[in-house]
Amino acid sequence: MSRHLLCVLCLGLVLAGLVAAGSALATGNTGSFTRAENGVVDYRHILVHRSAKDCALPAVASVPDSQVLSAEWVSANGTDPAYCKVTGLIEPAVRWVAYLPAEWNGRLYMHGNGGNAGEALDFEGYHRMRLNAVRNGFAAAFTNTGHDAATEPGAQWAYNDPVREGDYGHRAVHVTAVAVRALLETFYQQPAGHAYFDGCSTGGRQGMMEAQRYPDDFDGILAGAPVFTLPDMLWQYQKNSLAVEKTPIRAEQLARLGEFIREHFDRVDGLADGVIGDPLAVDFLPSRDLPRAPQDEAGFTDAELVTLDAIYAPVIAGGVEIYPRTVVGAELPGLVYRDWDRSQVNTVSAWVGRVVPNADGFMEQPVIVDSWFQYLAFDEDDPKRDWRAMDAARDRASMARMRGLMQAVDPHLAPFAARGGKLIIYHGWADFGVDPLTTIAYVDAVSTATPQSRDEFLRLYLVPGMFHCSGGSNVDSFDLMTPLIDWVEAGQAPGAVTANRIENEKITRTRPLCAYPAIARYNGSGDPDRADSFSCQ
């Protein structure tokens, strides 16, 4: 089998895994709207009513700069309300879908993509996210960003196609938001009063891009674990992949590493609970701190320590740090969901499947680097480019155009803030896919670059123990959308937010999420699985 064909098959498996298991979860936290009754704003109040006769194609076909492809009335059932499902196309290939509820609250909700995007408009996980919004009265929208992941897996769709690169980078979400706003005004005979965006991972990057490039599109943006430093983040993946290719980290060694982290650093936040609550307080260097021993004894070999040092180290190119160090926390086993509805759960480290082989022997970081380095990271594509031969100091300059399309790093948010826009970012401290230190650095940069006080329009919530967008060893289900709406529409700035850990459909732990830079500290007494036993300090 050729190396190219093998790469295609691997990318197909990655996409299948994302779509079947994590893609829906990577586009937004499943807690949105779950605490509607606690909000100041009653966003479930209905303003406009529509019926099946209003959903005829001619009635919704007039959308500027977009072709409406279909309009279908979906009747209410025992769980979901009735809505008009409309699909459309914006040239050259940006497909979108909108759910227009029979009972509308006057607002638009749009969710983002996961991974390389290109997901089917009818993917069940995304469909359920939109229905969740519709049940709360919102019109809901989504775009595939201009390509089809099923036919062109990984980043192959971008091969010598700057238009689709631009659509994926930033244009598709914007033009979809504009088109759906026009559709709402036609369908309901009044414009949307407010619009909200909700995304994690790629969706988090999309939300930040909207605030920076298109500040008029959304009034409130919820951006989780944003992959906003692409393509520079890929140098971290390359560094890790080169290290584990030379000396792999075996599963038993990962378990030993996790136990060392737990034993030595669990109490840095004042409580031994299996969660690293304050990773910034941890000073860890594997070659200095871990026990050394010959292979298969109770320690790490010299070669394994070299690999671990590389994984924890920042990426330095030409004497400049281009990606930060890895913080501790993701080594510990935690919940990993294999279905969009969390019905199937594994308990593994976030390193598994990324730099440590999963049960099928697969690691995604080298596969992602291979595909992106060939088709999407560099200004000139090359299907024969060998990711192992690339050097950040030498080759990073060849990413300039793609950085301009993909990165959402502009800290100047004055236009967004001036019109009353609000941005809430959240990030798991145990996210091994996207380093939370990048998000902290961005929020700190906004403080100095934007004239308005950061507290007037931006909040960051760091979630101890949470993996990429969800899962992990701690709480991972929370509603930040309701506080965002209260902030936008009632001027009530968000404070601490209660988050849940849910196992077997039962809440087993609650913790407060604190607005950065505060962290949740145990009060010294009370049940450590209850949020009221903690204070934000």
Secondary structure by P-SEA (a helix, b strand, c coil): ccaaaaaaaaaaaaaaaaaacccccccccccccccccccccccccccccccccccccccccccccccccbbbbbbbcccccbbbbbbbcccccccbbbbbbcccccbbbbbbcccccccccccaaaaaaaaaaaaacccccccccccccccccccccccccaaaaaaaaccaaaaaaaaaaaaaaaaccccccbbbbbbccaaaaaaaaaaccccccccbbbbcccccccccaaaaaaaaaaaaaaccccaaaaaaaaaaaaaccccccccccccccccccbbbbccccccccccccccccaaaaaaaaaaaccccccccccbbbbbcccccbbbbbcccccccccccccccccccccccccccaaaaaaaaaaccccccccccccccccccccccccaaaaaaacccccccaaaaaaabbbbbbbbbcccccccaaaaaaaaaaaaacccccccccbbbbbbcccccccccccccbbbaaaaaaaaacccccccbbbbbbbccccccbbbbbbcccbbbbbccccccccccccccc
